[in-house]
Amino acid sequence: MNDVTFLPAHAMAELIRQKTISPVELLEAHLAQIQKLNSKLNAFIQIDWEGARRSAREAESAVMQGGFLGSLHGVPVSIKSSISVAGLRCEAGTRLRQGLVANRDATLVTRLKDAGAIILGSTNTPELLMAWETDNLIYGRTNNPWDVHRTAGGSSGGEAAAIAAGMSAGGVGSDGGGSIRVPAHFTGICGLKPTPGRIPSSGHYPTSVGPFAQLGVVGPMARNIADLKLLFEVTQGPDVEDTCSAPVPLRWPSLEEVRKLKVAYFEDDGRTPVTAETRAAVRFAAEALRSAGFQVEPFRPDVLEEARQLWHQFFVVIGGMLLGPMFRGREAEVSPILAEFLEWAAADTPHSGLSLLDAWVRRDIARVKCLTQMKEFPILLCPAAAIPAFRHGERHWTIEGKPVSYLDAWSYSEFFNLLGNPAAVVPVGRSFEGLPIGVQIVGLPWEEERVLSVAEILEKQCGAWKIPPHN
């Protein structure tokens, strides 16, 4: 039964529809995998043993009566612990919320349940999500199933580790600076950062409002693009509780339409070098799409450095202004990772009303420039990060003889939070140490269907998904 936990989620749903496997059997296989691996990986912070088994019995009863609940009928999924699931902890890794249990489902969780998904439990995050690794003072650190001495990334690191290790068929993370895409890249799975508002972020903590609403999103994570498409279909759509929400109709392009899209690629941003294996992965992906019939050309938008600096102003400076005061009088409860983030924020001058307005205007101007340049190339192909998964606690690297700092290593993902583009990560290569390397496929706002369609073609060109050694 261990093998069934590594099937694609859509294949699991089909086996249930065919009555080849029951929802109860499928759930128990996942719970056995969790019992086997979670003590080693620390991906889940809470398992809803009773609730998941009750839902599986209900799903099985429906099958026996010839009824099906939806496209995810009986499929076990996980949810990042910054997203509300009624009856489960929603602490976002901070002692300030320790023991907090959600009293309602986030909109996207309701949609998953309505499609027949079974919620396994909640997954680990860094404190208040402010890191590209997962560790906190409540639950400790999450390990990468490819190498337990390395991080699974952050802030959706628990989610990525659970999916990669076959403990979950898929799930939902959140992303304000690479927090879906970097963990997907580190663990060899797929992830989608949608346009703000395409999938409702209501029910997420910290709340995506004000400047953060321009950056922060929730999105699906899975082992393959077909499952990512399925999760996207189920969770997308407008919601009055999401300040960026818009009634964008779901529309999957034909293969003929997709192949007409011109693709541009860049191996580095001209500032932060990437590893040789990362360059090779981008080149391989570009050639794979060319072989699949796409017109592919080298091109790099000229607003990336401006986007990096503005992302810092929005995410780090404003993040410090909002989060720092929450710990006054409780400084001893700040995790080392969050304390480090707050130090970075404190090194900058806090925003005044005028400086925030200036940053916001500059952001909109940079966004217009980028989208204008993308009229010719509606798909961009580039690295997801400068490096593969790093060892726990590392902060500096030397690449091509140049020093690369912790914040700079993820600028390849940060660009597109600031600019508001949808972006997916697809595993393509391996590092010299055998670690996964993903590439990023970026599209125009509200065109997630195009991004995922190109990503699916690339995935087929690159071969089958690989099971990590720690499973």
Order of alpha helices (4+ residues) and beta strands (2+ residues): alpha-alpha-beta-alpha-beta-alpha-beta-beta-beta-alpha-beta-alpha-beta-beta-alpha-alpha-beta-alpha-beta-alpha-alpha-alpha-alpha-beta-beta-beta-alpha-beta-beta-alpha
